[in-house]
Amino acid sequence: MGEQRIPGIDGTGVIVTGAASGIGRGAALLAARSGASVVAGDLDDALLADLDVQAKEEGLAIRTVHLDVGSTESISAFVAAGSEAGSGLYGVVHAAAVAVERPSLDIDPAFWDEVLNINLTGTFVLAREAGRVMIERGAGGSIVNVASAAAIAGSIRLAPYTATKAGVVALGKSLAQEWGPLGIRVNTVSPGAVDTPLYHSQPTRRDTIAKLPLPRIGTPDDIALAIGFFLGDQSPWITGQNLNVNGGALMI
């Protein structure tokens, strides 16, 4: 990503979920390279340790924290750590999610509830806890949730994931309307096919990349730059939006 920076977040506190790999890691590194004090959360402690090593090598202000976005207690502790970062919590990037392929006829209520709890309920709880901190701080803030092109286009064998990501988009619009007068912007970025562990864990997600208007698979940095646009001060009058970043696979 070269010398790319997010303007307007230098010295602020930013929390990033799903930060050990993929899109979350790309966003955490970009925010830290832009001068933010980043609290990076993930369930994978081994990959968090690897991020910790990279941060130290680059001299970046990244604190890694074990995070389970399916647990309200874990989210609350994570946000509390973010409230102590930099000049206080200003930015939230929520990239953590689960996507497991399964035929819809084989989905039982327990599996459905698990995906719902992680992908949608976790998104709401994180936003609620962060929103409370931002409102108390009184300096506004920016929340960026990561959804998916599947939220609009749908996807076979991923019914719970698709439904929850559509919910993430709708939730962002509702929170944007409610919290805008309080100085908090809420936006969503919806990636298409991106070269991440999540993408490679889905054997039927092999989209025909060569047929895209921009014929390559996306990278975590592609999505991080879109997240950065919403996170920093380049978008002061933009809220409640869902930005599709997918090489032209979905144009809406």
C-alpha positions in Angstrom: 0.0 0.0 0.0 3.1 2.2 -0.1 2.7 5.5 1.7 -1.1 5.5 1.9 -2.4 7.2 5.0 -5.8 7.9 6.6 -6.0 11.6 7.2 -7.6 12.8 10.4 -6.9 9.9 12.8 -3.4 10.7 14.0 -3.3 10.4 17.8 -6.8 8.9 18.1 -7.8 5.5 19.4 -9.1 3.0 16.9 -10.3 -0.5 17.6 -10.3 -3.3 14.9 -12.0 -6.7 15.1 -10.9 -9.6 13.1 -7.5 -7.9 13.1 -5.2 -10.9 13.1 -5.6 -11.6 9.4 -7.2 -10.6 6.1 -9.2 -7.4 5.9 -9.1 -6.6 9.6 -5.3 -6.9 9.7 -5.0 -4.7 6.6 -7.2 -2.0 8.3 -5.3 -2.2 11.6 -2.0 -1.7 10.0 -3.2 1.1 7.8 -4.7 2.9 10.8 -1.6 2.5 12.9 0.6 3.7 10.0 -1.6 6.7 9.9 -0.7 7.6 13.5 -3.6 6.0 15.4 -3.2 4.0 18.6 -4.9 0.7 17.6 -6.4 -2.0 19.7 -6.5 -5.1 17.5 -8.8 -7.9 18.5 -9.2 -11.5 17.3 -10.0 -15.0 18.4 -6.7 -16.4 16.9 -4.0 -15.8 19.4 -1.2 -17.3 17.2 -2.0 -14.8 14.4 -2.3 -12.0 16.9 1.2 -12.8 18.1 2.4 -12.6 14.5 0.7 -9.2 14.2 2.4 -8.1 17.4 5.8 -9.0 16.0 5.1 -7.0 12.8 3.9 -4.0 14.8 7.0 -4.0 16.9 9.2 -4.3 13.8 7.5 -1.3 12.2 7.3 0.7 15.4 3.5 0.8 15.3 1.2 1.5 18.2 -0.9 -1.7 18.0 -2.0 -3.5 21.1 -3.3 -7.0 20.5 -6.2 -8.4 22.6 -8.0 -11.7 22.6 -11.5 -11.1 21.4 -14.6 -13.2 21.0 -17.3 -11.2 19.1 -19.8 -13.8 20.2 -19.4 -12.8 23.8 -20.8 -9.5 25.2 -18.3 -9.6 28.1 -15.4 -10.0 25.7 -16.6 -7.1 23.5 -17.1 -4.9 26.6 -13.5 -5.5 27.7 -12.3 -4.8 24.2 -14.1 -1.5 23.9 -12.8 -0.5 27.4 -9.3 -1.1 26.1 -10.0 1.1 23.1 -11.3 3.9 25.3 -7.8 4.2 26.8 -6.0 4.3 23.5 -4.6 7.5 22.1 -6.7 10.5 22.8 -9.7 8.3 23.3 -11.9 6.1 21.2 -12.7 7.7 17.8 -12.7 4.9 15.2 -14.2 1.4 15.0 -13.6 -1.2 12.3 -15.6 -4.3 12.6 -14.3 -7.0 10.3 -14.7 -10.2 12.3 -17.2 -12.7 11.0 -17.8 -16.4 10.4 -18.9 -18.0 7.1 -19.3 -21.8 6.9 -20.8 -23.3 3.8 -23.7 -25.6 4.4 -26.8 -26.6 2.3 -29.8 -24.7 3.5 -31.8 -27.9 4.0 -29.1 -29.1 6.5 -29.1 -26.0 8.6 -30.5 -26.5 12.1 -31.5 -23.7 14.6 -28.4 -24.0 16.6 -26.1 -23.4 13.6 -28.3 -20.5 12.5 -28.2 -18.9 16.0 -24.4 -19.3 16.2 -23.9 -17.4 12.9 -26.5 -14.8 13.9 -24.8 -14.2 17.3 -21.3 -13.7 15.9 -22.1 -11.8 12.7 -25.1 -9.7 13.6 -25.6 -9.6 17.3 -21.9 -9.1 17.8 -22.0 -6.2 15.4 -24.7 -4.5 17.3 -23.1 -5.1 20.7 -19.8 -3.7 19.5 -21.4 -0.6 18.0 -23.6 -0.1 21.2 -20.6 -0.3 23.5 -18.4 1.9 21.3 -21.2 4.4 20.8 -21.6 4.8 24.5 -17.9 5.6 24.9 -17.9 8.0 22.0 -21.0 9.8 23.3 -19.5 10.2 26.7 -16.2 11.4 25.3 -18.2 14.0 23.3 -15.9 14.2 20.3 -17.9 12.1 17.8 -16.4 9.2 15.9 -16.6 6.8 12.9 -17.8 3.3 12.9 -17.1 1.1 9.8 -18.7 -2.3 9.5 -17.6 -4.9 7.0 -20.5 -6.7 5.3 -20.4 -8.5 1.9 -21.6 -8.3 -1.6 -23.6 -11.4 -0.7 -25.8 -9.1 1.4 -27.3 -7.8 -1.8 -26.6 -10.6 -4.4 -27.1 -13.6 -2.1 -25.0 -16.7 -2.2 -25.6 -20.4 -2.3 -24.8 -22.6 0.7 -24.3 -19.4 2.8 -27.9 -18.5 3.8 -27.1 -17.5 7.5 -24.0 -15.6 6.5 -25.9 -13.8 3.7 -28.8 -12.9 6.0 -26.6 -11.6 8.7 -24.6 -9.4 6.4 -27.8 -7.9 5.0 -28.6 -7.2 8.6 -25.3 -5.5 9.1 -26.0 -3.1 6.2 -29.5 -2.3 7.6 -28.2 -1.9 11.1 -25.6 0.6 9.9 -28.3 2.7 8.3 -30.4 2.7 11.5 -27.5 3.6 13.7 -26.4 6.3 11.3 -29.8 8.0 11.6 -29.9 7.7 15.3 -26.3 8.8 16.1 -25.6 11.3 13.4 -26.8 14.2 15.6 -24.3 13.1 18.2 -21.4 13.3 15.8 -21.0 9.6 15.1 -20.9 8.4 11.5 -21.7 4.8 10.7 -20.9 3.3 7.3 -20.5 -0.1 5.7 -18.0 -1.6 3.3 -19.1 -4.7 1.3 -16.2 -6.6 -0.3 -16.5 -9.1 -3.1 -14.0 -11.9 -3.7 -10.9 -11.0 -1.6 -7.8 -13.0 -1.0 -8.3 -13.8 2.7 -8.5 -17.0 4.8 -12.3 -16.6 4.9 -12.5 -16.6 1.1 -10.2 -19.7 0.7 -12.2 -21.6 3.4 -15.3 -21.6 1.0 -14.7 -24.2 -1.7 -17.6 -23.0 -3.9 -16.6 -19.3 -3.8 -14.3 -19.7 -6.8 -15.8 -16.8 -8.7 -14.8 -16.3 -12.3 -12.3 -13.5 -11.6 -11.2 -13.2 -15.2 -14.7 -12.0 -16.1 -14.7 -9.1 -13.7 -14.4 -5.6 -15.2 -11.3 -5.3 -13.0 -10.1 -8.9 -13.6 -8.2 -9.8 -10.4 -9.1 -11.0 -6.9 -9.3 -8.3 -4.4 -6.7 -7.8 -1.7 -7.1 -6.9 2.0 -5.4 -3.6 1.2 -8.1 -2.8 -1.4 -10.7 -3.1 1.3 -8.6 -1.3 4.0 -8.3 1.8 1.7 -12.1 1.9 1.4 -12.5 1.5 5.2 -9.9 4.3 5.7 -12.0 6.6 3.5 -14.9 6.3 5.9 -12.8 6.2 9.0 -10.9 9.4 8.5 -11.8 13.0 7.7 -12.2 12.5 3.9 -15.9 11.7 4.4 -17.2 14.2 7.0 -20.7 14.4 5.5 -21.1 10.8 4.6 -23.0 8.4 6.8 -25.4 5.4 6.5 -23.8 4.3 3.2 -22.8 0.9 1.9 -19.8 0.9 -0.4 -19.4 -2.1 -2.7 -15.7 -2.9 -3.3 -15.7 -5.9 -5.7 -13.9 -5.2 -8.9 -17.2 -4.5 -10.6 -18.8 -7.9 -9.9 -21.8 -6.1 -8.4 -22.8 -2.6 -9.6 -25.6 -1.1 -7.5 
